[in-house]
Amino acid sequence: MPKVLEHNSEAGIITRAIFEHATRISRVEKLEDLIRLNADFARDLAGADRCSLWLTDEKTGEIWTMVAHGVETIRIPIGQGLVGACIRDDQILLVNDAANEPRLLRRIDQSSGYRTEQVLCVPLRSEGRVIGALQLLNKPEGFTDADAGLLGLLGHFAAGAIESERLRRDAEGARLMRHELNLARDVQSRLLPRDPEGVRGIECSGFCRAARSVGGDYYDLLPLRDGRFALTLGDVSGKGMPAAVMMASIQMLLRSHLQQGPDNLATMLTDINRTVYASSTAERYSTLFCGVISEDRKTLTYLNAGHIPPILLHANGVLERLPGDGLPVGLLPEAEYQQQVVTLLEGDLLVVVSDGIVESCCSEGVFWEEQSVEEAVRLDGSVPIGQLPESLFRRADDFAAGAEQYDDMTVVAARLLST
């Protein structure tokens, strides 16, 4: 049984799935082994009886499965059967009453002696196109939307690894690099909030611009069930897919813990740090700022794990920084953190930036630096919150004067509204 199944919490399962799955597939050199590994992992993770991984054959217009537990290799036309429809229509198909499903290929059951009762098909996408699908069969309690969501996330990484191996076979080095960067950029964009919503008395905004080489910036704006509001900004070391994998895992851990309304952020991050350290390599870690705003209490509770100290611009014009001496997440297993509490006044503005903003560089090699960011926040502190990140970006770009930037640039802001 995979180690991922030893963890009972949903957050633990998801995190272990991403780390362990990504680690395994990074070591696989044969396409056949890569497909088998993905099928086995998906089957065990979902608690299904069988899983087959199907791939498209563009030359013949067919789909084929190299791995099907208990069944020999099969080829069928694209669009035929549930898995064929899943690939043709690029759509997740969840069927818990296969006996009444007209698209089921009953001849396959008849030839194998197997009885299909539940089916979950999840498309595998790479760079905007469907290259195959995972088909899971028979789960006693039935498949759920949660199964589909989890398999969709795993399928995203599986598709990337399979396509990468195909390109390696074709010795297309340049295209392989472009593919892996596009995949990492896609993972990063999926993690960012689509339409961030504040809560009563708090407005927020955020924007991230990925560097051409794709770094590891991520942020989140999260209304909590207890009425508070959380915002996070982190920067994972390194670039490309390894950074994207760690980014996804940390964000999901943070979301899971924050939605439970933790009483102490330090205890929360200590637990997350141990999980991340145990599942990552020595050169992978992440700086992180995590803040929780309570409109009722007019407080900001925060911790800073090696991140650039955020800026708190008070409504009276006083500016202060929010430092912290915590180590980056995943750097050491026994790292300890301390939360801080700041009293807020109506109109106070919190601005968090990544080092890509501070290190915006002009052609002469001079950085914008933190003092310049502070001055920019003072100048833009009264602009509407939705325009603030872009305004700071324009100032950084004006300083850089067209020079290429090599790190992600991210700005997150929140303001306590007047009542």
BAMI-371343 format. One line per field, with one value per residue (C-alpha): x, y, z; residue number from 1. Coordinates in nm, 4 decimals. Layout:
N
x (X,...)
y (Y,...)
z (Z,...)
pos (NUM,...)
END
This chain:
419
x (0.0000,0.1469,0.2577,-0.0013,-0.2784,-0.1359,-0.2497,-0.6089,-0.6545,-0.7500,-0.4688,-0.2126,-0.3367,-0.3222,0.0179,0.1748,0.0187,0.1753,0.5208,0.5626,0.4014,0.6098,0.9267,0.8636,0.7822,1.0890,1.3086,1.1340,1.3068,1.0778,0.7349,0.5947,0.7049,0.5796,0.2314,0.2175,0.3292,0.0601,-0.2140,-0.1172,-0.0995,-0.4346,-0.6047,-0.4780,-0.5349,-0.8998,-0.9625,-1.0684,-1.0439,-0.8749,-0.7244,-0.6116,-0.4252,-0.5223,-0.3216,-0.4146,-0.2566,-0.2829,-0.1663,-0.4468,-0.7188,-0.7354,-0.6817,-0.4946,-0.4133,-0.0753,-0.1788,-0.5120,-0.5054,-0.6119,-0.6776,-0.4564,-0.3734,-0.6792,-0.7252,-1.0516,-1.1502,-1.1496,-1.5022,-1.5981,-1.6903,-1.6812,-1.3081,-1.3248,-1.5995,-1.3965,-1.0984,-1.3038,-1.5070,-1.2309,-1.4752,-1.4664,-1.7200,-1.8452,-2.0850,-2.1947,-2.4648,-2.2806,-2.5601,-2.7741,-2.4953,-2.5358,-2.1777,-2.0204,-1.8348,-1.9936,-1.8042,-1.4841,-1.6457,-1.7871,-1.4481,-1.2681,-1.5342,-1.5059,-1.8182,-1.7983,-2.0280,-1.8739,-1.6536,-1.4559,-1.2780,-1.0457,-0.8828,-0.5069,-0.4196,-0.0839,-0.0311,-0.3982,-0.4707,-0.5974,-0.3350,-0.5234,-0.7264,-0.7282,-1.0158,-1.0906,-1.3287,-1.5378,-1.5311,-1.7739,-1.9099,-1.9108,-1.6884,-1.7341,-1.6626,-1.3752,-1.2235,-1.2576,-1.0918,-0.7988,-0.7459,-0.7684,-0.4804,-0.2706,-0.3601,-0.2188,0.1255,0.0960,0.0203,0.3177,0.5526,0.4222,0.4511,0.8004,0.9060,0.7579,0.9614,1.2743,1.2247,1.2078,1.5211,1.3493,1.5504,1.4305,1.0653,1.1046,1.2301,0.9450,0.6964,0.8221,0.8261,0.4740,0.3599,0.5149,0.3597,0.0209,0.0489,0.1430,-0.1496,-0.3976,-0.2957,-0.3630,-0.7044,-0.9340,-1.1765,-1.0553,-1.3297,-1.2864,-1.5078,-1.7158,-1.5014,-1.1944,-1.1016,-0.8150,-0.6280,-0.3297,-0.1322,0.1557,0.3615,0.5737,0.9257,1.0028,1.1854,0.8991,0.9889,0.8065,0.5871,0.2386,-0.0244,-0.3718,-0.6603,-0.8939,-1.2134,-1.2322,-1.5417,-1.5207,-1.5456,-1.1763,-0.9658,-0.6307,-0.3690,-0.0451,0.2508,0.5390,0.8431,0.9732,1.3424,1.4329,1.2318,1.0337,0.8381,1.0112,0.9179,0.5627,0.5125,0.6235,0.4163,0.0997,0.1581,0.2261,-0.0769,-0.3092,-0.1698,-0.2179,-0.5729,-0.6684,-0.5256,-0.6536,-1.0084,-1.0118,-0.9665,-0.6364,-0.5982,-0.2220,-0.0537,0.2841,0.1612,0.0001,0.3190,0.5318,0.3165,0.3260,0.7038,0.7566,0.5377,0.7135,1.0623,0.9877,0.8665,1.1197,1.4874,1.7446,1.7547,1.3777,1.2221,0.9876,0.9785,0.6278,0.4199,0.0828,-0.1559,-0.5083,-0.7182,-1.0093,-1.2475,-1.4304,-1.1205,-0.9347,-0.6227,-0.3702,-0.2211,0.0784,0.3984,0.6928,0.9037,1.2040,0.9982,1.0593,0.8959,0.5550,0.4561,0.1768,0.0717,-0.1540,-0.4373,-0.2523,0.0437,0.2761,0.4533,0.5940,0.7458,0.6388,0.9589,0.9904,1.2785,1.1212,1.3138,1.1803,0.9327,1.1001,1.4537,1.4955,1.2655,1.2485,1.2041,0.9928,0.7753,0.6240,0.3073,0.2739,-0.0407,-0.0811,-0.3745,-0.5348,-0.7267,-0.9878,-0.8136,-0.4890,-0.3265,-0.1170,0.1117,0.3152,0.5614,0.7971,1.1685,1.1066,0.9565,1.2371,1.5004,1.3579,1.6759,1.7603,2.0137,2.2909,2.2421,2.0875,1.8001,1.4796,1.5269,1.2949,1.3144,1.1854,0.8981,0.8076,0.8013,0.5834,0.3358,0.3142,0.2419,-0.0149,-0.1656,-0.4915,-0.5602,-0.8452,-0.7319,-0.7979,-0.5553,-0.2816,-0.0807,-0.0754,0.0259,0.3250,0.4103,0.4128,0.6521,0.8838,0.8699,0.9427,1.2523,1.3646,1.3191,1.2684,1.5437,1.4458,1.3440,1.4474,1.2258,0.8524,0.6961,0.4001,0.2041,-0.0768,-0.2699,-0.5543,-0.7250,-0.9448,-1.2457,-1.4143,-1.7538)
y (0.0000,0.3422,0.5645,0.8193,0.5942,0.5887,0.9462,0.9970,1.3710,1.4915,1.7462,1.4766,1.2534,1.5267,1.6510,1.3075,1.2251,1.5240,1.4902,1.1144,1.0852,1.3690,1.2235,0.8778,0.9863,1.2099,0.8982,0.6899,0.6562,0.4146,0.5133,0.1681,0.1959,0.5526,0.4523,0.1559,0.3692,0.6299,0.3690,0.1866,0.5089,0.6372,0.3041,0.2820,0.6467,0.6379,0.2954,0.1478,-0.2155,-0.1460,0.1421,0.1654,0.4541,0.5240,0.7257,0.8683,0.7479,1.0423,0.8361,0.5781,0.7836,0.5270,0.5205,0.2361,0.1112,-0.0317,-0.1044,-0.2484,-0.4530,-0.8044,-0.7217,-0.7415,-0.4396,-0.2968,-0.0524,0.1255,0.4230,0.7665,0.8404,0.4782,0.3674,0.5846,0.6417,0.7247,0.9790,1.1265,1.1827,1.3053,1.5526,1.6444,1.5793,1.3941,1.1091,0.9675,0.6710,0.4775,0.2749,0.1135,-0.1380,0.1420,0.3251,0.2881,0.4007,0.1141,-0.1345,-0.4530,-0.6748,-0.6088,-0.7378,-1.0330,-1.1301,-1.0880,-1.2140,-0.8924,-0.7037,-0.3258,-0.1525,0.1950,0.3988,0.7209,0.8619,1.1616,1.3229,1.3763,1.7182,1.8513,2.2019,2.2517,1.9196,1.5815,1.3077,1.0309,0.9438,0.7518,0.5041,0.3672,0.0760,-0.0376,0.1323,-0.0348,0.2896,0.4614,0.7311,1.0930,1.4424,1.4523,1.1464,1.3211,1.6367,1.4538,1.2362,1.5453,1.7042,1.3880,1.3468,1.6895,1.5848,1.2400,1.3906,1.6220,1.3378,1.1151,1.3893,1.4726,1.1112,1.1035,1.4091,1.2581,0.9566,1.1902,1.3738,1.7108,1.8917,2.2436,2.1418,1.9394,2.2438,2.4574,2.1883,2.1571,2.5340,2.5615,2.2850,2.4566,2.7887,2.6182,2.4673,2.8056,2.9847,2.7245,2.7944,3.1678,3.2941,3.3539,3.6073,3.6874,3.7903,3.9848,3.9549,4.2111,4.5149,4.3946,4.4451,4.2690,4.2311,4.0399,3.9920,3.7659,3.7956,3.4898,3.5304,3.3726,3.0867,3.0337,3.0800,2.9749,3.2650,3.1821,3.3691,3.3141,3.5307,3.3226,3.4115,3.1821,3.0098,3.2015,3.5389,3.6196,3.6695,3.5086,3.6115,3.4332,3.4949,3.2539,3.2094,2.8572,2.8162,2.7115,2.7183,2.4940,2.1839,2.1067,2.4529,2.4169,2.0834,2.2229,2.5349,2.3293,2.1184,2.4080,2.5981,2.3020,2.2425,2.6082,2.6135,2.3017,2.4263,2.7825,2.6728,2.4919,2.8290,2.7633,2.9305,2.9561,3.0149,2.9123,2.5635,2.5353,2.6262,2.3990,2.1051,2.2136,2.2575,1.9013,1.7629,1.9661,1.8828,1.5094,1.5147,1.7431,1.7549,1.9651,2.2397,2.2935,2.5344,2.8329,3.1717,3.2532,3.5320,3.4303,3.6824,3.6533,3.9697,3.9921,4.2757,4.2324,4.2563,4.4964,4.2794,4.1252,3.7989,3.6976,3.5027,3.5520,3.2545,3.4169,3.6415,4.0086,4.2052,4.3267,4.6920,4.8149,5.1668,5.3069,5.5423,5.8205,5.7900,5.5984,5.3127,5.0076,4.6779,4.3350,4.1349,3.7795,3.5503,3.2203,2.9919,2.9209,2.6320,2.2979,2.4109,2.2347,1.9746,2.1274,2.4913,2.6895,2.9907,3.2748,3.4573,3.8308,4.0398,4.3959,4.6241,4.7745,5.0942,5.1552,5.2472,5.0620,4.9021,4.5821,4.5243,4.2051,4.1685,3.9005,3.9553,3.9905,4.3329,4.4432,4.3118,4.4710,4.5557,4.8212,4.7739,4.9188,4.6338,4.8502,4.7044,4.8904,4.7873,4.7960,5.1694,5.2433,4.9993,5.1796,5.5141,5.3643,5.2301,5.5746,5.7310,5.4685,5.4014,5.5793,5.4203,5.1643,4.8270,4.6536,4.8892,4.8921,4.5832,4.6980,5.0481,4.9092,4.6910,4.9985,5.1769,4.8731,4.8457,5.2161,5.1718,4.8637,5.0613,4.7525,4.5362,4.1679,4.0385,3.6894,3.6326,3.6181,3.9428,3.9331,4.1927,4.1183,4.3893,4.4140,4.7122,4.7391,4.9409,5.2205,5.1229)
z (0.0000,-0.0885,0.1967,0.0908,0.2166,0.5672,0.6304,0.7329,0.6779,0.3340,0.3385,0.4234,0.1449,-0.1156,-0.0067,0.0053,-0.3310,-0.4986,-0.3418,-0.3669,-0.7089,-0.8511,-0.6989,-0.8419,-1.1941,-1.2049,-1.1758,-1.4415,-1.7786,-1.9668,-2.0936,-2.0110,-1.6469,-1.6246,-1.7401,-1.5039,-1.2095,-1.2749,-1.3147,-0.9944,-0.7995,-0.9230,-0.8506,-0.4927,-0.4146,-0.5225,-0.3683,-0.7030,-0.8043,-1.1384,-1.3315,-1.6910,-1.8484,-2.2089,-2.4600,-2.7974,-3.1217,-3.3580,-3.6553,-3.6315,-3.4651,-3.1858,-2.8121,-2.6498,-2.3041,-2.2169,-1.8586,-1.7504,-1.4311,-1.5229,-1.8907,-2.2006,-2.4172,-2.5945,-2.8848,-2.9638,-3.1823,-3.0198,-2.8994,-2.8375,-2.4860,-2.1761,-2.1881,-2.5584,-2.4928,-2.2065,-2.4376,-2.7331,-2.5284,-2.2786,-1.9953,-1.6634,-1.6633,-1.3327,-1.3575,-1.0492,-1.2287,-1.5179,-1.5748,-1.7201,-1.9034,-2.2837,-2.3601,-2.1650,-2.3884,-2.2584,-2.5005,-2.3056,-1.9853,-2.1752,-2.3145,-1.9813,-1.7418,-1.5402,-1.4250,-1.4404,-1.1901,-1.1375,-1.3725,-1.3339,-1.6403,-1.6068,-1.9134,-1.9243,-2.0671,-2.1782,-2.3133,-2.3894,-2.5601,-2.4411,-2.4716,-2.2908,-1.9836,-1.6584,-1.6302,-1.2840,-1.2328,-0.9377,-0.6021,-0.3574,-0.2119,-0.5519,-0.6975,-0.5812,-0.7088,-0.4592,-0.6313,-0.9650,-0.8340,-0.6807,-0.9881,-1.2045,-1.0143,-1.0272,-1.3921,-1.4627,-1.3387,-1.4983,-1.8392,-1.8104,-1.7226,-2.0027,-2.2610,-2.1372,-2.1808,-2.5308,-2.6188,-2.4690,-2.6931,-2.9895,-2.8705,-2.9047,-2.6421,-2.7136,-2.7308,-2.4109,-2.2238,-2.3543,-2.2582,-1.9005,-1.8527,-1.9928,-1.7595,-1.4576,-1.5597,-1.5942,-1.2453,-1.1036,-1.2722,-1.1462,-0.7865,-0.7952,-0.6792,-0.9764,-0.8301,-0.4789,-0.2413,0.0784,0.3822,0.5637,0.6357,0.4431,0.0772,-0.0984,-0.4239,-0.5610,-0.8794,-0.9851,-1.3010,-1.3717,-1.5042,-1.8382,-1.6652,-1.4157,-1.0523,-0.7417,-0.6275,-0.5013,-0.3036,-0.1659,-0.0484,0.1610,0.3497,0.6536,0.7910,1.1190,0.9442,0.9473,0.6336,0.5499,0.2992,0.2193,-0.0075,-0.0527,-0.2742,-0.3377,-0.4102,-0.7622,-1.0811,-1.3150,-1.2185,-0.8847,-0.7592,-0.8955,-0.7168,-0.3797,-0.4418,-0.4960,-0.1889,0.0502,-0.0731,-0.0193,0.3299,0.4177,0.2851,0.4769,0.8066,0.7731,0.6950,1.0282,1.2017,1.3834,1.7230,1.6796,1.3430,1.4824,1.5732,1.2308,1.0439,1.2608,1.1508,0.7853,0.7984,0.9210,0.6429,0.3741,0.5034,0.5129,0.1530,-0.0170,-0.1038,0.0796,-0.1819,-0.1787,0.0696,0.0693,0.2341,0.3557,0.5033,0.6463,0.7977,0.9373,0.9718,1.2142,1.1291,1.4580,1.6747,1.4416,1.4547,1.2177,1.3444,1.1352,1.1111,0.8818,0.7702,0.6076,0.3790,0.2971,0.5830,0.4603,0.4745,0.7020,0.6071,0.8783,0.7951,0.9808,0.7409,0.9728,0.7933,0.9671,0.8570,0.9870,1.0383,1.1563,1.2423,1.1344,0.9011,0.5512,0.5320,0.4589,0.5401,0.8786,1.0397,1.3877,1.2914,1.5372,1.4620,1.6600,1.5691,1.6167,1.6669,1.5424,1.6178,1.3083,1.2535,0.9874,0.6627,0.7451,0.4397,0.4348,0.1341,0.0843,-0.2044,-0.3311,-0.3848,-0.7598,-0.6842,-0.4531,-0.6950,-1.0088,-1.1908,-1.4492,-1.7282,-1.5070,-1.2584,-0.9845,-0.7771,-0.6898,-0.3222,-0.0225,0.0477,-0.3020,-0.2486,0.0752,-0.1058,-0.3807,-0.1234,0.0371,-0.3022,-0.4037,-0.0621,-0.1442,-0.4838,-0.5051,-0.3726,-0.7058,-0.8817,-0.6189,-0.7308,-1.0937,-0.9890,-0.7986,-1.0978,-1.3241,-1.0903,-1.0818,-1.4617,-1.5014,-1.2869,-1.4840,-1.8098,-2.0248,-1.8747,-1.8618,-1.5181,-1.4083,-1.1051,-1.0446,-0.9249,-0.6830,-0.4864,-0.2393,-0.0559,0.1967,0.3581,0.6662,0.5555,0.7446,0.8834)
pos (1,2,3,4,5,6,7,8,9,10,11,12,13,14,15,16,17,18,19,20,21,22,23,24,25,26,27,28,29,30,31,32,33,34,35,36,37,38,39,40,41,42,43,44,45,46,47,48,49,50,51,52,53,54,55,56,57,58,59,60,61,62,63,64,65,66,67,68,69,70,71,72,73,74,75,76,77,78,79,80,81,82,83,84,85,86,87,88,89,90,91,92,93,94,95,96,97,98,99,100,101,102,103,104,105,106,107,108,109,110,111,112,113,114,115,116,117,118,119,120,121,122,123,124,125,126,127,128,129,130,131,132,133,134,135,136,137,138,139,140,141,142,143,144,145,146,147,148,149,150,151,152,153,154,155,156,157,158,159,160,161,162,163,164,165,166,167,168,169,170,171,172,173,174,175,176,177,178,179,180,181,182,183,184,185,186,187,188,189,190,191,192,193,194,195,196,197,198,199,200,201,202,203,204,205,206,207,208,209,210,211,212,213,214,215,216,217,218,219,220,221,222,223,224,225,226,227,228,229,230,231,232,233,234,235,236,237,238,239,240,241,242,243,244,245,246,247,248,249,250,251,252,253,254,255,256,257,258,259,260,261,262,263,264,265,266,267,268,269,270,271,272,273,274,275,276,277,278,279,280,281,282,283,284,285,286,287,288,289,290,291,292,293,294,295,296,297,298,299,300,301,302,303,304,305,306,307,308,309,310,311,312,313,314,315,316,317,318,319,320,321,322,323,324,325,326,327,328,329,330,331,332,333,334,335,336,337,338,339,340,341,342,343,344,345,346,347,348,349,350,351,352,353,354,355,356,357,358,359,360,361,362,363,364,365,366,367,368,369,370,371,372,373,374,375,376,377,378,379,380,381,382,383,384,385,386,387,388,389,390,391,392,393,394,395,396,397,398,399,400,401,402,403,404,405,406,407,408,409,410,411,412,413,414,415,416,417,418,419)
END
